[in-house]
């Protein structure tokens, strides 16, 4: 299975967006935990 260049680039963008979203969710949950204390 050899994906085309455009397909790989699209996958990278999706992964980057997912990573950023996950990082934000973790950051927000950590912050709300601190506020709760």
Biopython code that builds the backbone (N, CA, C, O; Angstrom):
import numpy as np
from Bio.PDB.StructureBuilder import StructureBuilder

atoms = [
    (1, "UNK", "N", (0.838, -1.198, 0.000)),
    (1, "UNK", "CA", (0.000, 0.000, 0.000)),
    (1, "UNK", "C", (0.875, 1.251, 0.000)),
    (1, "UNK", "O", (1.444, 1.621, 1.027)),
    (2, "UNK", "N", (0.976, 1.893, -1.151)),
    (2, "UNK", "CA", (1.773, 3.115, -1.244)),
    (2, "UNK", "C", (0.846, 4.295, -1.493)),
    (2, "UNK", "O", (0.363, 4.473, -2.611)),
    (3, "UNK", "N", (0.593, 5.098, -0.474)),
    (3, "UNK", "CA", (-0.294, 6.253, -0.650)),
    (3, "UNK", "C", (0.380, 7.345, -1.463)),
    (3, "UNK", "O", (1.606, 7.453, -1.467)),
    (4, "UNK", "N", (-0.410, 8.148, -2.146)),
    (4, "UNK", "CA", (0.157, 9.247, -2.911)),
    (4, "UNK", "C", (0.628, 10.344, -1.968)),
    (4, "UNK", "O", (0.270, 10.364, -0.790)),
    (5, "UNK", "N", (1.433, 11.256, -2.501)),
    (5, "UNK", "CA", (1.980, 12.330, -1.676)),
    (5, "UNK", "C", (0.874, 13.159, -1.037)),
    (5, "UNK", "O", (0.934, 13.473, 0.152)),
    (6, "UNK", "N", (-0.139, 13.515, -1.832)),
    (6, "UNK", "CA", (-1.235, 14.332, -1.307)),
    (6, "UNK", "C", (-1.965, 13.634, -0.176)),
    (6, "UNK", "O", (-2.355, 14.263, 0.807)),
    (7, "UNK", "N", (-2.150, 12.316, -0.325)),
    (7, "UNK", "CA", (-2.855, 11.564, 0.717)),
    (7, "UNK", "C", (-2.056, 11.597, 2.012)),
    (7, "UNK", "O", (-2.617, 11.784, 3.092)),
    (8, "UNK", "N", (-0.728, 11.413, 1.897)),
    (8, "UNK", "CA", (0.123, 11.430, 3.094)),
    (8, "UNK", "C", (0.058, 12.799, 3.755)),
    (8, "UNK", "O", (-0.024, 12.900, 4.979)),
    (9, "UNK", "N", (0.094, 13.845, 2.948)),
    (9, "UNK", "CA", (0.062, 15.197, 3.508)),
    (9, "UNK", "C", (-1.243, 15.425, 4.255)),
    (9, "UNK", "O", (-1.253, 16.007, 5.339)),
    (10, "UNK", "N", (-2.344, 14.964, 3.670)),
    (10, "UNK", "CA", (-3.638, 15.120, 4.329)),
    (10, "UNK", "C", (-3.667, 14.385, 5.653)),
    (10, "UNK", "O", (-4.203, 14.883, 6.643)),
    (11, "UNK", "N", (-3.077, 13.181, 5.662)),
    (11, "UNK", "CA", (-3.031, 12.401, 6.900)),
    (11, "UNK", "C", (-2.226, 13.148, 7.951)),
    (11, "UNK", "O", (-2.622, 13.200, 9.116)),
    (12, "UNK", "N", (-1.088, 13.732, 7.549)),
    (12, "UNK", "CA", (-0.249, 14.477, 8.486)),
    (12, "UNK", "C", (-1.028, 15.636, 9.090)),
    (12, "UNK", "O", (-0.947, 15.887, 10.293)),
    (13, "UNK", "N", (-1.788, 16.346, 8.248)),
    (13, "UNK", "CA", (-2.563, 17.485, 8.746)),
    (13, "UNK", "C", (-3.595, 17.025, 9.765)),
    (13, "UNK", "O", (-3.790, 17.663, 10.799)),
    (14, "UNK", "N", (-4.255, 15.907, 9.462)),
    (14, "UNK", "CA", (-5.275, 15.393, 10.388)),
    (14, "UNK", "C", (-4.624, 14.985, 11.703)),
    (14, "UNK", "O", (-5.153, 15.268, 12.778)),
    (15, "UNK", "N", (-3.469, 14.318, 11.614)),
    (15, "UNK", "CA", (-2.769, 13.886, 12.825)),
    (15, "UNK", "C", (-2.344, 15.096, 13.641)),
    (15, "UNK", "O", (-2.475, 15.101, 14.865)),
    (16, "UNK", "N", (-1.834, 16.128, 12.963)),
    (16, "UNK", "CA", (-1.413, 17.339, 13.680)),
    (16, "UNK", "C", (-2.597, 17.979, 14.390)),
    (16, "UNK", "O", (-2.490, 18.385, 15.547)),
    (17, "UNK", "N", (-3.728, 18.067, 13.692)),
    (17, "UNK", "CA", (-4.922, 18.661, 14.293)),
    (17, "UNK", "C", (-5.379, 17.833, 15.490)),
    (17, "UNK", "O", (-5.762, 18.383, 16.523)),
    (18, "UNK", "N", (-5.338, 16.505, 15.347)),
    (18, "UNK", "CA", (-5.744, 15.629, 16.452)),
    (18, "UNK", "C", (-4.819, 15.819, 17.640)),
    (18, "UNK", "O", (-5.274, 15.907, 18.780)),
    (19, "UNK", "N", (-3.514, 15.882, 17.374)),
    (19, "UNK", "CA", (-2.550, 16.063, 18.457)),
    (19, "UNK", "C", (-2.797, 17.385, 19.179)),
    (19, "UNK", "O", (-2.769, 17.445, 20.408)),
    (20, "UNK", "N", (-3.040, 18.445, 18.403)),
    (20, "UNK", "CA", (-3.275, 19.756, 19.004)),
    (20, "UNK", "C", (-4.545, 19.724, 19.846)),
    (20, "UNK", "O", (-4.573, 20.255, 20.956)),
    (21, "UNK", "N", (-5.605, 19.093, 19.312)),
    (21, "UNK", "CA", (-6.880, 19.003, 20.026)),
    (21, "UNK", "C", (-6.710, 18.208, 21.313)),
    (21, "UNK", "O", (-7.196, 18.613, 22.369)),
    (22, "UNK", "N", (-6.011, 17.062, 21.222)),
    (22, "UNK", "CA", (-5.790, 16.233, 22.410)),
    (22, "UNK", "C", (-4.994, 17.007, 23.450)),
    (22, "UNK", "O", (-5.313, 16.967, 24.639)),
    (23, "UNK", "N", (-3.960, 17.711, 23.004)),
    (23, "UNK", "CA", (-3.149, 18.498, 23.933)),
    (23, "UNK", "C", (-3.983, 19.563, 24.628)),
    (23, "UNK", "O", (-3.822, 19.803, 25.824)),
    (24, "UNK", "N", (-4.876, 20.201, 23.876)),
    (24, "UNK", "CA", (-5.719, 21.240, 24.477)),
    (24, "UNK", "C", (-6.668, 20.638, 25.501)),
    (24, "UNK", "O", (-6.871, 21.205, 26.575)),
    (25, "UNK", "N", (-7.250, 19.487, 25.171)),
    (25, "UNK", "CA", (-8.182, 18.837, 26.100)),
    (25, "UNK", "C", (-7.453, 18.456, 27.386)),
    (25, "UNK", "O", (-7.971, 18.670, 28.482)),
    (26, "UNK", "N", (-6.248, 17.890, 27.253)),
    (26, "UNK", "CA", (-5.467, 17.510, 28.437)),
    (26, "UNK", "C", (-5.138, 18.762, 29.250)),
    (26, "UNK", "O", (-5.261, 18.762, 30.475)),
    (27, "UNK", "N", (-4.718, 19.830, 28.563)),
    (27, "UNK", "CA", (-4.375, 21.077, 29.252)),
    (27, "UNK", "C", (-5.589, 21.635, 29.993)),
    (27, "UNK", "O", (-5.475, 22.059, 31.143)),
    (28, "UNK", "N", (-6.747, 21.634, 29.339)),
    (28, "UNK", "CA", (-7.955, 22.176, 29.965)),
    (28, "UNK", "C", (-8.371, 21.344, 31.168)),
    (28, "UNK", "O", (-8.760, 21.896, 32.198)),
    (29, "UNK", "N", (-8.293, 20.014, 31.050)),
    (29, "UNK", "CA", (-8.693, 19.162, 32.174)),
    (29, "UNK", "C", (-7.719, 19.351, 33.331)),
    (29, "UNK", "O", (-8.131, 19.344, 34.491)),
    (30, "UNK", "N", (-6.431, 19.520, 33.029)),
    (30, "UNK", "CA", (-5.454, 19.771, 34.087)),
    (30, "UNK", "C", (-5.754, 21.102, 34.770)),
    (30, "UNK", "O", (-5.682, 21.207, 35.995)),
    (31, "UNK", "N", (-6.091, 22.119, 33.974)),
    (31, "UNK", "CA", (-6.374, 23.437, 34.529)),
    (31, "UNK", "C", (-7.616, 23.392, 35.414)),
    (31, "UNK", "O", (-7.618, 23.956, 36.508)),
    (32, "UNK", "N", (-8.660, 22.731, 34.953)),
    (32, "UNK", "CA", (-9.893, 22.673, 35.746)),
    (32, "UNK", "C", (-9.656, 21.877, 37.024)),
    (32, "UNK", "O", (-10.275, 22.153, 38.053)),
    (33, "UNK", "N", (-8.762, 20.889, 36.964)),
    (33, "UNK", "CA", (-8.421, 20.144, 38.178)),
    (33, "UNK", "C", (-7.771, 21.082, 39.188)),
    (33, "UNK", "O", (-8.078, 21.027, 40.379)),
    (34, "UNK", "N", (-6.872, 21.944, 38.711)),
    (34, "UNK", "CA", (-6.203, 22.889, 39.608)),
    (34, "UNK", "C", (-7.214, 23.873, 40.190)),
    (34, "UNK", "O", (-7.145, 24.220, 41.369)),
    (35, "UNK", "N", (-8.144, 24.317, 39.364)),
    (35, "UNK", "CA", (-9.150, 25.274, 39.836)),
    (35, "UNK", "C", (-10.046, 24.611, 40.886)),
    (35, "UNK", "O", (-10.445, 25.247, 41.862)),
    (36, "UNK", "N", (-10.355, 23.337, 40.680)),
    (36, "UNK", "CA", (-11.223, 22.624, 41.625)),
    (36, "UNK", "C", (-10.554, 22.531, 42.998)),
    (36, "UNK", "O", (-11.226, 22.561, 44.029)),
    (37, "UNK", "N", (-9.221, 22.419, 42.998)),
    (37, "UNK", "CA", (-8.513, 22.367, 44.284)),
    (37, "UNK", "C", (-8.488, 23.740, 44.888)),
    (37, "UNK", "O", (-7.941, 23.926, 45.975)),
]
sb = StructureBuilder()
sb.init_structure("model")
sb.init_model(0)
sb.init_chain("A")
sb.init_seg("    ")
for serial, (resi, resn, name, xyz) in enumerate(atoms, 1):
    if name == "N":
        sb.init_residue(resn, " ", resi, " ")
    sb.init_atom(name, np.array(xyz, "f"), 0.0, 1.0, " ", f" {name:<3s}", serial, name[0])
structure = sb.get_structure()
